[in-house]
């Protein structure tokens, strides 16, 4: 009994082709893993280098302790500050202000960005004024907001909203406006309405740019709250930094700055993690 070669060869070629694809995917996965590990090692190595330089500068008294405390003193100061009775209450005040300012700035930026991008009448009416409002430095508004809203949380939230609004608004507007006009015409030729075009074409195209705005919005919300607490506050991390700096507790100041930076970076990484899953088609 003879076997037709024309039947066997395509089957063998198909198996070989599948094997080569699986091998290529395994190689790409291994290469990506090695790249992630290398990046983590580089980041860790640079951090160790900075700590060594910091330690050497303070140990050999290249800088005075009132200017830059040693990393050892900063570490113990962080433990002292975190174990103090006042820390959690003040930390929660700042965190709640940041979250409220971030959420309101994000939501208002998206709403106004969508409205300006989707409606020409809205763009003609309010866009020039939104741009003009960004001209003055936001820090100069802090005393005004404190006069309006007092020394409590509302004034800090207002500053955070004002600082974080425009990046979200501008990135939303840019993302929605960057779609190929021919693609929009194609959607209209398929009898898609305004909001169908927005949902299936404009929004997916704008999401990568909008997520960049979300990350900017987060960092500026943190900055706005801390600036507001510096200008005038009765509680919060910024208030503690100002008080410790006045008392020349520089190690405590550095400890609070590092703790605040760690919180900001952790949330920033969570936003990037969410971005990788929301915009899955962006991943290579």
URPE-V436127 format. One record per residue. N is the residue number from 1. SS is DSSP state (2 for helix, 1 for strand, 0 for the rest). NEAR is the number of other ideal C-beta (glycine too) atoms within 12 Angstrom. D_FIRST is the distance of its C-alpha to the first C-alpha in Angstrom with 1 decimal. Layout:
n	ss	near	d_first
N	SS	NEAR	D_FIRST
N	SS	NEAR	D_FIRST
This chain:
n	ss	near	d_first
1	0	3	0.0
2	0	7	3.8
3	0	10	6.8
4	0	10	9.8
5	2	11	12.6
6	2	11	15.2
7	2	12	14.3
8	2	13	14.3
9	2	13	17.3
10	2	13	19.8
11	2	15	19.1
12	2	15	19.8
13	2	15	22.8
14	2	14	24.2
15	2	14	24.1
16	2	14	25.8
17	2	14	28.3
18	2	14	29.3
19	2	14	29.7
20	2	14	31.9
21	2	14	34.0
22	2	14	34.5
23	2	14	35.5
24	2	14	37.9
25	2	14	39.5
26	2	14	39.9
27	2	14	41.6
28	2	15	43.9
29	2	14	44.9
30	2	14	45.7
31	2	15	47.6
32	2	16	49.6
33	2	14	50.4
34	2	14	51.6
35	2	15	53.8
36	2	14	55.3
37	2	14	56.1
38	2	14	57.6
39	2	14	59.7
40	2	14	61.0
41	2	14	61.9
42	2	14	63.7
43	2	16	65.7
44	2	14	66.6
45	2	14	67.6
46	2	14	69.8
47	2	17	71.4
48	2	15	72.1
49	2	14	73.6
50	2	16	75.9
51	2	21	77.0
52	2	16	77.8
53	2	19	79.8
54	2	25	81.6
55	2	23	82.4
56	2	17	83.7
57	2	20	85.8
58	2	26	87.6
59	2	19	87.7
60	0	12	89.4
61	0	14	91.5
62	0	15	90.4
63	0	18	91.0
64	0	13	93.4
65	0	22	92.2
66	0	18	94.0
67	0	16	91.7
68	0	24	88.4
69	0	31	88.1
70	0	29	85.9
71	2	27	82.4
72	2	19	83.5
73	2	25	86.5
74	2	29	84.3
75	2	22	81.9
76	2	18	84.7
77	2	30	86.3
78	2	27	83.1
79	2	17	83.2
80	2	21	86.9
81	2	32	86.5
82	2	23	83.5
83	2	13	85.3
84	0	20	88.5
85	2	11	89.5
86	2	23	89.8
87	2	29	86.3
88	2	18	84.1
89	2	18	86.6
90	2	31	86.9
91	2	30	83.2
92	2	18	82.4
93	2	31	85.0
94	2	40	83.3
95	2	31	79.7
96	2	25	80.8
97	2	42	82.5
98	2	43	79.5
99	2	27	77.1
100	2	27	79.5
101	2	44	80.1
102	2	40	76.4
103	2	24	75.4
104	2	29	78.2
105	2	43	77.8
106	2	36	74.0
107	2	22	74.4
108	2	27	77.2
109	2	41	75.5
110	2	35	72.3
111	2	22	74.4
112	2	32	76.6
113	2	41	73.7
114	2	30	71.7
115	2	25	74.9
116	2	29	75.8
117	2	35	72.3
118	2	28	71.8
119	0	20	75.3
120	2	14	77.2
121	2	11	80.5
122	2	20	80.1
123	2	23	79.2
124	2	12	82.3
125	2	14	84.5
126	2	21	83.7
127	2	25	81.6
128	2	14	84.6
129	2	15	86.4
130	2	27	83.4
131	2	16	83.2
132	2	11	87.0
133	0	19	87.0
134	0	21	84.9
135	0	13	87.5
136	0	14	89.8
137	0	14	88.5
138	2	32	87.5
139	2	20	89.6
140	2	16	92.8
141	2	28	91.9
142	2	33	91.8
143	2	19	95.7
144	2	19	95.7
145	2	33	93.1
146	2	27	94.9
147	2	15	98.1
148	2	17	96.3
149	2	23	94.2
150	0	17	96.0
151	0	24	94.9
152	0	23	92.3
153	2	31	88.6
154	2	24	88.8
155	2	34	90.2
156	2	48	87.4
157	2	36	84.7
158	2	35	86.3
159	2	45	86.2
160	2	45	82.5
161	2	38	81.7
162	2	39	83.5
163	2	41	81.8
164	2	42	78.3
165	2	37	78.4
166	2	33	78.3
167	2	37	75.1
168	2	43	73.2
169	2	40	74.7
170	2	30	74.1
171	2	33	70.4
172	2	43	69.8
173	2	34	71.4
174	2	25	69.6
175	2	32	66.2
176	2	35	66.7
177	2	24	68.2
178	0	21	65.5
179	0	26	62.9
180	0	13	61.8
181	2	14	64.0
182	2	11	61.1
183	2	19	59.2
184	2	25	62.2
185	2	14	62.4
186	2	16	58.8
187	2	24	59.5
188	2	16	62.5
189	2	11	60.5
190	0	14	58.3
191	0	10	61.5
192	0	19	61.6
193	0	14	65.0
194	2	20	67.0
195	2	15	65.8
196	2	16	62.2
197	2	27	62.2
198	2	26	63.9
199	2	19	61.5
200	2	19	58.2
201	2	29	59.2
202	2	33	62.5
203	2	26	62.3
204	2	22	58.8
205	2	28	59.9
206	2	32	63.2
207	2	30	62.1
208	2	25	61.4
209	2	33	64.9
210	2	37	66.4
211	2	30	65.1
212	2	26	66.8
213	2	35	70.0
214	2	39	69.4
215	2	31	69.5
216	2	30	72.6
217	2	43	74.1
218	2	39	73.7
219	2	31	75.2
220	2	35	78.1
221	2	45	78.8
222	2	40	79.3
223	2	33	81.5
224	2	42	83.6
225	2	50	84.2
226	2	38	85.3
227	2	39	87.5
228	2	47	89.1
229	2	40	89.8
230	2	27	91.4
231	2	28	93.7
232	0	26	94.8
233	0	35	93.4
234	0	22	94.5
235	0	29	91.1
236	0	40	87.6
237	2	45	86.0
238	2	38	87.8
239	2	34	91.0
240	2	37	90.3
241	2	32	89.4
242	2	27	92.7
243	2	24	94.7
244	2	28	93.3
245	2	20	93.8
246	2	14	97.4
247	0	14	97.7
248	0	15	96.2
249	0	25	93.3
250	2	26	90.9
251	2	31	88.4
252	2	34	88.3
253	2	31	87.9
254	2	32	84.9
255	2	34	83.4
256	2	38	83.6
257	2	29	82.2
258	2	28	79.2
259	2	31	78.6
260	2	33	78.9
261	2	20	76.5
262	2	19	74.0
263	2	26	74.2
264	2	28	73.8
265	2	20	70.7
266	2	17	69.0
267	2	25	69.4
268	2	26	68.3
269	2	17	65.1
270	2	17	64.6
271	2	28	65.0
272	2	21	62.4
273	2	15	60.0
274	2	18	60.5
275	2	25	60.1
276	2	18	56.7
277	2	15	55.5
278	2	19	57.4
279	0	25	56.3
280	2	13	52.7
281	2	13	51.5
282	2	18	53.9
283	0	12	52.0
284	0	10	49.9
